[in-house]
Amino acid sequence: MKEKILYIVLAVSIGINVGFLTSIIYIKFNRPDMDCQPFEFRGKPKYIEKFRKMEDSVRRMNEPYIFAIEEARENLFETLKTENPDTHLVDSLLLNISMIQMNMEKNIVRNIIGLKNQISDADKKMLMDFLEGRSKHYEKYKKFNNK
Protein backbone atom coordinates (compact mmCIF):
# COMPACT_ATOMS: atom_id res chain seq x y z
CA MET A 1 0.00 0.00 0.00
CA LYS A 2 2.78 2.45 0.94
CA GLU A 3 4.55 1.60 -2.30
CA LYS A 4 1.45 2.54 -4.37
CA ILE A 5 1.19 5.89 -2.58
CA LEU A 6 4.86 6.53 -3.24
CA TYR A 7 4.40 5.79 -6.96
CA ILE A 8 1.35 8.06 -7.11
CA VAL A 9 3.24 10.92 -5.40
CA LEU A 10 6.18 10.39 -7.75
CA ALA A 11 3.90 10.40 -10.83
CA VAL A 12 2.14 13.58 -9.67
CA SER A 13 5.49 15.25 -8.96
CA ILE A 14 6.85 14.33 -12.38
CA GLY A 15 3.63 15.57 -13.99
CA ILE A 16 3.85 18.92 -12.21
CA ASN A 17 7.52 19.36 -13.15
CA VAL A 18 6.92 18.44 -16.80
CA GLY A 19 3.96 20.81 -16.94
CA PHE A 20 5.97 23.60 -15.36
CA LEU A 21 8.90 23.16 -17.75
CA THR A 22 6.57 22.91 -20.74
CA SER A 23 4.90 26.16 -19.69
CA ILE A 24 8.23 27.94 -19.37
CA ILE A 25 9.37 26.73 -22.80
CA TYR A 26 6.05 27.66 -24.40
CA ILE A 27 6.07 31.15 -22.89
CA LYS A 28 9.72 31.70 -23.84
CA PHE A 29 9.21 30.85 -27.51
CA ASN A 30 5.62 31.88 -28.19
CA ARG A 31 4.98 35.12 -26.40
CA PRO A 32 5.23 38.29 -28.46
CA ASP A 33 7.90 40.81 -27.55
CA MET A 34 6.42 43.10 -24.99
CA ASP A 35 6.84 46.84 -25.22
CA CYS A 36 8.24 47.64 -21.80
CA GLN A 37 9.00 51.28 -22.30
CA PRO A 38 7.96 53.66 -19.53
CA PHE A 39 4.61 55.32 -20.16
CA GLU A 40 6.30 58.73 -20.26
CA PHE A 41 8.06 57.71 -23.50
CA ARG A 42 5.01 56.52 -25.43
CA GLY A 43 4.57 58.28 -28.74
CA LYS A 44 8.12 59.62 -28.83
CA PRO A 45 10.14 57.07 -30.85
CA LYS A 46 13.10 59.41 -31.43
CA TYR A 47 13.30 60.11 -27.72
CA ILE A 48 13.12 56.41 -26.90
CA GLU A 49 15.96 55.73 -29.32
CA LYS A 50 18.11 58.42 -27.67
CA PHE A 51 17.27 57.10 -24.22
CA ARG A 52 18.15 53.52 -25.25
CA LYS A 53 21.48 54.75 -26.65
CA MET A 54 22.17 56.51 -23.36
CA GLU A 55 21.32 53.33 -21.43
CA ASP A 56 23.66 51.30 -23.64
CA SER A 57 26.41 53.86 -23.14
CA VAL A 58 26.00 53.76 -19.36
CA ARG A 59 25.99 49.97 -19.40
CA ARG A 60 29.22 49.83 -21.45
CA MET A 61 30.92 52.46 -19.30
CA ASN A 62 29.90 50.82 -16.02
CA GLU A 63 30.67 47.22 -16.97
CA PRO A 64 34.28 47.32 -15.70
CA TYR A 65 33.06 48.91 -12.47
CA ILE A 66 30.54 46.14 -11.93
CA PHE A 67 33.33 43.55 -12.00
CA ALA A 68 35.56 45.73 -9.83
CA ILE A 69 32.86 46.15 -7.20
CA GLU A 70 32.23 42.40 -7.23
CA GLU A 71 35.92 41.76 -6.61
CA ALA A 72 36.07 44.40 -3.86
CA ARG A 73 33.06 42.84 -2.13
CA GLU A 74 34.65 39.38 -2.34
CA ASN A 75 37.77 40.79 -0.69
CA LEU A 76 35.62 42.39 1.99
CA PHE A 77 33.78 39.13 2.71
CA GLU A 78 37.05 37.21 2.84
CA THR A 79 38.37 39.73 5.34
CA LEU A 80 35.21 39.48 7.42
CA LYS A 81 35.56 35.68 7.56
CA THR A 82 38.83 35.94 9.46
CA GLU A 83 38.87 35.55 13.24
CA ASN A 84 39.75 39.19 13.96
CA PRO A 85 39.16 41.28 10.85
CA ASP A 86 41.49 44.24 10.46
CA THR A 87 39.19 47.26 10.77
CA HIS A 88 41.59 49.44 8.78
CA LEU A 89 41.48 46.97 5.90
CA VAL A 90 37.68 46.78 6.15
CA ASP A 91 37.48 50.59 6.05
CA SER A 92 39.82 50.66 3.06
CA LEU A 93 37.73 48.07 1.19
CA LEU A 94 34.52 49.95 1.99
CA LEU A 95 36.08 53.17 0.73
CA ASN A 96 37.11 51.39 -2.47
CA ILE A 97 33.55 50.10 -2.98
CA SER A 98 32.19 53.61 -2.37
CA MET A 99 34.59 55.12 -4.91
CA ILE A 100 33.60 52.54 -7.52
CA GLN A 101 29.91 53.29 -6.91
CA MET A 102 30.62 57.02 -7.16
CA ASN A 103 32.26 56.50 -10.57
CA MET A 104 29.25 54.52 -11.73
CA GLU A 105 26.90 57.29 -10.61
CA LYS A 106 29.08 59.87 -12.39
CA ASN A 107 28.71 57.92 -15.63
CA ILE A 108 24.95 57.89 -15.25
CA VAL A 109 24.76 61.62 -14.50
CA ARG A 110 27.10 62.57 -17.36
CA ASN A 111 25.02 60.54 -19.79
CA ILE A 112 21.80 62.13 -18.55
CA ILE A 113 23.34 65.57 -19.06
CA GLY A 114 24.36 64.52 -22.57
CA LEU A 115 20.84 63.32 -23.30
CA LYS A 116 19.34 66.56 -21.97
CA ASN A 117 21.45 68.46 -24.52
CA GLN A 118 19.86 66.46 -27.34
CA ILE A 119 16.17 66.92 -26.52
CA SER A 120 13.62 69.72 -26.43
CA ASP A 121 12.67 71.64 -23.29
CA ALA A 122 9.34 69.78 -23.04
CA ASP A 123 11.16 66.48 -23.28
CA LYS A 124 13.66 67.64 -20.65
CA LYS A 125 10.77 68.12 -18.25
CA MET A 126 9.44 64.68 -19.12
CA LEU A 127 12.91 63.17 -18.54
CA MET A 128 13.26 64.90 -15.17
CA ASP A 129 9.77 63.77 -14.12
CA PHE A 130 10.64 60.22 -15.17
CA LEU A 131 13.94 60.23 -13.25
CA GLU A 132 12.33 61.78 -10.20
CA GLY A 133 9.65 59.10 -10.22
CA ARG A 134 12.34 56.41 -10.47
CA SER A 135 14.26 57.87 -7.55
CA LYS A 136 11.29 57.71 -5.19
CA HIS A 137 11.44 53.96 -4.63
CA TYR A 138 12.57 54.55 -1.04
CA GLU A 139 9.40 56.48 -0.19
CA LYS A 140 7.77 53.31 1.12
CA TYR A 141 10.57 52.98 3.71
CA LYS A 142 10.04 56.55 4.89
CA LYS A 143 6.34 55.84 5.41
CA PHE A 144 7.16 52.61 7.23
CA ASN A 145 9.68 54.27 9.56
CA ASN A 146 7.46 57.27 10.34
CA LYS A 147 4.51 55.23 11.63
SULCORJO-V792462 format. One record per pair of residues at least 24 apart in sequence whose ideal C-beta (glycine too) atoms are under 7 Angstrom apart, sorted by sequence separation. I is the first residue (numbers start at 1). J is the second residue. D is the distance in whole Angstrom. If there is no record, write none. Layout:
i: <I/I>
j: <J/J>
d: <D/D>
This chain:
i: <72/73/72/69/72/69/68/69/65/65/65/62/62/61/58/58/58/57/54/54/54/51/50/50/50/47/47/40/40/40/38>
j: <96/97/97/97/100/100/100/101/100/103/104/104/107/107/107/108/111/111/111/114/115/115/115/118/119/119/123/126/129/130/130>
d: <5/7/5/6/6/5/5/7/5/6/5/5/5/4/6/5/5/5/5/7/5/7/6/6/7/6/6/5/7/5/6>
